């Protein structure tokens, strides 16, 4: 019920924005080259989805991000677990995080081109870099904020250090991990769109970033807005539907979220 109300409220505000958008275009007679009408943008979006490759490009983009996010999540869990082994490993990983987390993926662009070329490997490397560090930072915060009594209970049950880490510490930090994955997804999604607009088409037909770049090349402002709207729609669906389902089957099921 709460999710349904959230979507209804969101759709209500979106309708308000669309009415204001269309009204502004009609009232001030803005040039379509600067600000197209909602009708023109929706028609371009429909034609790209039905008669063009926009659906395939969207699926390809989400696939690249999904695979990169899996890699980032696995690496973050491994590094976080390594940090619990000793003070030396904790200091090392903390230093790596402090160095790499503020570094934009596109700042590494020249090196990534030298190492991976300009194909899907290069884009995946940028997305992994963009997503890994927020996931790791959140997971480490979860480890540090876990009440010490949890570990004491594990030791009183004669659990090994590995079992305490995997079965207690990791599960207790699940909310932090999912929050980090959300942030990693958002950063990775932005990095992918930006990287495609620098590299050009990745894969056979490219992704949404390539679609936006081609629309800009041909001065199709309606296509530009259509691509931007599609980026927003995909981001909202992943955030609310995918991560909502993950939270429902983990945090809510375990009583960690109302």
C-alpha positions in Angstrom: 0.0 0.0 0.0 2.8 2.4 0.9 4.6 1.7 -2.4 1.4 2.2 -4.3 0.8 5.6 -2.7 4.4 6.5 -3.4 3.9 5.8 -7.1 0.6 7.6 -7.2 2.1 10.7 -5.6 5.1 10.5 -8.0 2.9 10.2 -11.1 0.9 13.1 -9.9 3.9 15.3 -9.7 5.2 14.1 -13.0 1.8 15.1 -14.6 2.2 18.5 -13.1 5.7 18.9 -14.5 4.5 17.7 -18.0 1.5 20.2 -17.9 3.9 23.0 -17.0 6.3 21.9 -19.7 3.7 21.8 -22.4 2.1 25.0 -21.2 5.4 26.9 -21.3 6.2 25.8 -24.8 2.7 26.8 -26.1 2.5 30.0 -24.2 6.0 31.4 -25.0 6.3 29.8 -28.5 9.7 28.4 -27.8 11.6 27.0 -30.7 11.5 23.2 -31.0 15.3 23.3 -31.5 15.7 24.7 -28.0 12.8 23.1 -26.1 10.4 20.7 -27.9 6.9 20.0 -26.9 5.9 17.0 -24.7 4.0 15.6 -27.7 7.0 15.7 -30.0 9.3 14.1 -27.4 6.8 11.3 -26.7 6.4 10.7 -30.4 10.2 10.5 -30.8 10.4 8.1 -27.9 7.7 5.9 -29.3 9.3 5.8 -32.8 12.7 5.0 -31.3 11.2 2.1 -29.2 8.9 0.7 -31.9 10.7 1.3 -35.1 14.3 1.9 -33.9 16.8 0.1 -31.6 15.9 2.0 -28.4 14.6 -1.0 -26.6 17.6 -3.1 -27.4 19.9 -0.2 -26.5 18.2 0.1 -23.1 18.5 -3.6 -22.4 22.1 -3.6 -23.4 22.8 -0.7 -21.2 21.1 -2.2 -18.2 23.0 -5.5 -18.8 26.4 -3.8 -18.8 25.5 -2.0 -15.6 24.1 -5.1 -13.9 27.2 -7.2 -14.7 29.4 -4.4 -13.5 27.4 -4.0 -10.3 27.7 -7.7 -9.6 31.5 -7.5 -10.0 31.6 -4.4 -7.8 29.5 -6.0 -5.1 31.6 -9.2 -5.0 34.9 -7.1 -4.9 33.4 -4.9 -2.1 32.4 -7.9 0.0 35.8 -9.5 -0.4 37.7 -6.3 0.5 35.4 -5.7 3.4 36.0 -9.2 4.7 39.7 -8.9 4.2 39.7 -5.7 6.3 38.4 -7.8 9.3 41.4 -10.1 9.3 44.0 -7.8 10.7 44.7 -4.1 11.5 47.2 -4.1 8.6 44.6 -5.1 6.1 42.1 -2.7 7.6 44.6 0.2 7.2 45.5 -0.8 3.7 41.9 -1.0 2.5 40.9 2.2 4.3 43.8 3.9 2.5 42.8 2.5 -0.9 39.2 3.7 -0.3 40.4 7.2 0.6 42.5 7.4 -2.5 40.1 5.9 -5.1 36.6 6.9 -3.8 36.9 10.6 -4.7 38.5 9.8 -8.1 36.0 10.1 -11.0 36.0 7.2 -13.4 36.4 9.5 -16.4 39.6 10.9 -14.9 41.0 7.5 -15.5 39.9 7.6 -19.2 43.4 7.8 -20.8 44.7 4.9 -18.8 41.6 2.8 -19.4 41.8 3.4 -23.1 45.5 2.3 -23.0 44.7 -0.8 -21.0 41.3 -1.9 -22.3 40.8 -0.1 -25.6 37.5 1.6 -26.3 35.1 -1.3 -26.3 32.8 -2.8 -23.6 35.8 -3.8 -21.5 36.7 -0.1 -21.0 33.2 0.9 -20.2 32.9 -2.0 -17.7 36.1 -0.9 -16.0 34.8 2.7 -15.6 31.5 1.5 -14.3 33.1 -1.0 -11.8 35.4 1.8 -10.5 32.4 4.1 -10.1 30.3 1.6 -8.3 32.9 -0.3 -6.2 33.9 2.4 -3.7 30.5 3.6 -2.5 29.5 -0.1 -2.0 32.7 -0.8 0.0 32.4 2.4 2.0 28.9 1.6 3.0 29.7 -2.0 3.9 32.7 -1.0 6.0 30.4 1.5 7.8 28.0 -1.4 8.5 30.7 -3.6 9.9 31.9 -0.7 12.2 28.4 0.1 13.4 27.4 -3.4 14.3 26.8 -3.8 18.1 29.7 -5.7 19.7 27.2 -7.9 21.5 26.5 -9.7 18.3 30.1 -10.9 18.1 30.0 -11.8 21.8 26.9 -14.0 21.2 28.6 -15.7 18.3 31.7 -16.5 20.4 29.5 -17.8 23.3 28.0 -20.2 20.7 31.5 -21.4 19.8 31.3 -20.0 16.3 34.5 -19.6 14.3 35.8 -16.2 13.3 34.8 -16.9 9.7 31.3 -17.9 10.7 30.9 -14.8 12.8 32.0 -12.7 9.9 29.8 -14.4 7.2 26.7 -15.2 9.2 26.6 -12.4 11.7 28.6 -9.4 10.6 27.7 -9.6 6.9 24.0 -10.1 7.6 23.9 -7.4 10.2 25.3 -5.0 7.6 22.9 -6.0 4.9 21.1 -2.7 5.0 24.4 -0.8 4.5 25.3 -3.2 1.6 22.0 -2.6 -0.2 22.2 1.1 0.4 25.8 1.0 -1.1 24.5 -1.0 -4.1 21.9 1.7 -4.7 24.5 4.4 -4.7 26.8 2.3 -6.8 24.0 1.7 -9.3 23.4 5.4 -9.6 27.0 6.3 -10.0 27.6 3.4 -12.4 24.6 4.4 -14.5 25.9 8.0 -14.8 29.4 6.7 -15.6 28.1 4.4 -18.4 26.1 7.1 -20.1 29.1 9.5 -19.9 31.5 6.9 -21.1 29.4 6.0 -24.1 29.2 9.6 -25.1 33.0 9.7 -25.0 33.8 6.3 -26.5 31.0 6.1 -29.0 28.9 3.0 -29.5 29.7 0.0 -27.3 28.6 -3.3 -28.7 26.7 -3.8 -31.9 24.2 -1.0 -31.6 25.4 0.9 -28.5 23.5 1.9 -25.5 21.4 4.8 -24.4 24.5 7.0 -24.1 25.2 6.4 -27.8 21.6 7.1 -28.7 21.8 10.5 -26.9 25.1 11.3 -28.7 23.6 10.5 -32.1 20.6 12.7 -31.4 22.9 15.6 -30.5 25.0 15.0 -33.7 21.9 15.4 -35.9 20.5 18.3 -33.8 17.4 16.3 -32.9 16.4 18.1 -29.7 13.3 15.9 -29.2 15.5 12.9 -29.4 17.8 14.3 -26.8 14.9 14.8 -24.4 13.6 11.3 -25.3 17.0 9.8 -24.3 17.2 11.8 -21.1 13.6 10.7 -20.2 14.5 7.1 -20.9 17.5 7.4 -18.6 15.3 8.7 -15.8 12.6 6.0 -16.4 15.2 3.1 -16.3 16.8 4.6 -13.2 13.4 4.9 -11.4 12.4 1.3 -12.3 15.7 -0.2 -11.1 15.6 1.9 -7.9 12.0 1.1 -7.0 11.2 -2.2 -8.5 14.5 -4.2 -8.4 15.9 -2.8 -5.2 12.4 -2.7 -3.7 12.1 -6.4 -4.3 15.6 -7.1 -2.9 14.7 -5.1 0.3 11.4 -6.9 0.6 13.0 -10.4 0.5 15.9 -9.4 2.8 15.5 -6.4 5.1 11.8 -6.5 5.5 11.7 -10.3 5.8 14.3 -10.2 8.5 12.7 -7.4 10.4 15.4 -4.9 9.7 13.1 -2.5 7.9 9.5 -1.5 8.6 
